[in-house]
Amino acid sequence: MENEEAGAVTGLDLDELFAGALAEVEADDDDAPVPCLVALHERPTREVFERAARLLAHDEPAERALGAQVLRELGRPDDDGRRPFTTETVAVVLAELPSEPDPWVLGWMISVLGYHGAVETLDLVLGHRSHAAQPVRFAVAAALPCLADFDRTQGAVIEALLALAEDTDAHVRWYAQFALFHETDGVTDGDRVAWATALTTRADPERREELRHLGTTLDDDADPALRAIFEGAPDPASRPA
């Protein structure tokens, strides 16, 4: 199927690829293939970059979202996580992000910063952690692990992830919870046990089931105490008063 999708866009010119990618973005279907968008990602030329960058200032939200989604994965990252146009991409996103009115597009812009490892934008991204719109909080939860210090995750990042781990939206919660227990560095087993205890204590039945599922993603050498908390995910109502 992937080969068929790739073959379907072979030979399309740049105008046709951008038009096809716009249709894919407007469909807003996470499960649908996006062969035109992928084809653009695999064509990291100056022309593609400049065209996508200009879209960030377009009047239509879907066009701005397309620009962000092209820039997000334009070219393969090197060993340091840098893509061919990382410096310019971060600059153009930072120029447009403060005035972006659409939460959907804003979320994509934050995602671009995460995919390009723009650690210098950490405070900016943290500033959106409590945004009223789900797409923005989701983008923050997903981007923070890519922007945090690789040797010791900053306290502000952990604090934000802990808050997002109890978000009203299940997708936001999952990304934040996964990051806490798989993508934080310089923390102890005791820290993770404390986080898990607090999360399970306050969880409702739906969220306890989510936490049990999170426990199945732990490595084989994970702290047994941490694993036990997730496996039990105790119901607060079942504990003695």
MARPA-513051 format. One record per residue (C-alpha): residue in one letter; x, y, z negated. Coordinates in steps of 0.1 Angstrom, whole numbers, plus 5000, padded with zeros to 4 digits. Layout:
REM MARPA-513051
AXYZ;...
***
This chain:
REM MARPA-513051
M500050005000;E502850244991;N504550185025;E501250245043;E500850575024;A504350675033;G503850585069;A500650795071;V502651115065;T505651025086;G506051275114;L503851545098;D505251895100;L505552125070;D502252295076;E500451965077;L502251835046;F501252145026;A497752125038;G497551755029;A499051814995;L496552094988;A493751854995;E495351604971;V495651874944;E492151994948;A490851634945;D492251644909;D492251264907;D494951114885;D494550774900;A494550874937;P497650854958;V499351174967;P501551084997;C501851445011;L502951584977;V505451304973;A506751365008;L507351734999;H509151624967;E511451424989;R512251715012;P514251954989;T515052215015;R515252585010;E512152625032;V510052395010;F511352564978;E510552914990;R507152825003;A506152654970;A507652944950;R505453194970;L502352994962;L502753074925;A501553424932;H498653314954;D495153444947;E493653094946;P494252874915;A494552554936;E497252704957;R499152814926;A498752464912;L500152324944;G503152544942;A503852434906;Q503352064915;V505752084944;L508352264924;R508052034894;E509651734912;L511351894942;G514451684948;R515951404926;P517551504893;D521251464888;D522951294858;D522251614838;G518651624848;R519151924871;R517351934905;P518552114936;F516652434928;T516352414890;T517752764882;E515552934908;T512552724899;V512752814863;A513153184871;V510153204894;V507953014869;L508953244841;A508153544863;E504653424869;L503753234838;P502953524815;S500253654838;E498753324848;P494953334839;D494052974847;P494652714820;W494952434846;V497652614865;L499352734833;G499652364822;W501352274855;M503752564850;I504752444816;S505152094830;V507552234856;L509752374827;G509752034811;Y510651844843;H513552074849;G514752044813;A514652424808;V515652414771;E516052784771;T512252804774;L511452604742;D510152894721;L507953004750;V506452654753;L506052624716;G504052944717;H501352764736;R500952474712;S497652594699;H496152714732;A492352674734;A492552484767;Q493352114767;P495452124799;V497852364782;R498152164750;F498651844770;A501452004790;V503152124758;A502951774742;A504451624774;A507151884779;L508551924743;P510651604744;C512351734775;L513152074759;A514251964724;D517851924713;F519151584724;D521151534692;R518751654666;T515151744673;Q514352084659;G511952114630;A509752344650;V509352074677;I508551814651;E506052044634;A504352114668;L504251744677;L502751654643;A499951904649;L499351784684;A499351424672;E496051514655;D494551714684;T490851684693;D491851534727;A492951174729;H495451234758;V497151514739;R497351304708;W498851014726;Y501651214742;A502451384709;Q502351054689;F504550874715;A507051154714;L507251154676;F508050794673;H510050734705;E511551064716;T512751244685;D516451234675;G518351294643;V515451184621;T515350894596;D513150584593;G511750754562;D510751054582;R508850834607;V507250634579;A506050954563;W504551084596;A502850754602;T501350744567;A499951094570;L498451024604;T496850694595;T495550834562;R493651114580;A492550904610;D488950824619;P488150474634;E488950584670;R492250734660;R493250444639;E492750224669;E495050454689;L497650434662;R497450054662;H498150064699;L501050304693;G502450044670;T502649794698;T505050014717;L507650014689;D511049844697;D511649504682;D514149654658;A511749924645;D511549964607;P509249694594;A507549944570;L506750164600;R505349864620;A503249754590;I501650104587;F500550104623;E499449744623;G497349804592;A496250164601;P494150154569;D490650294568;P490550564541;A487050464532;S488250114523;R490650224496;P489650234459;A488650584447;
***
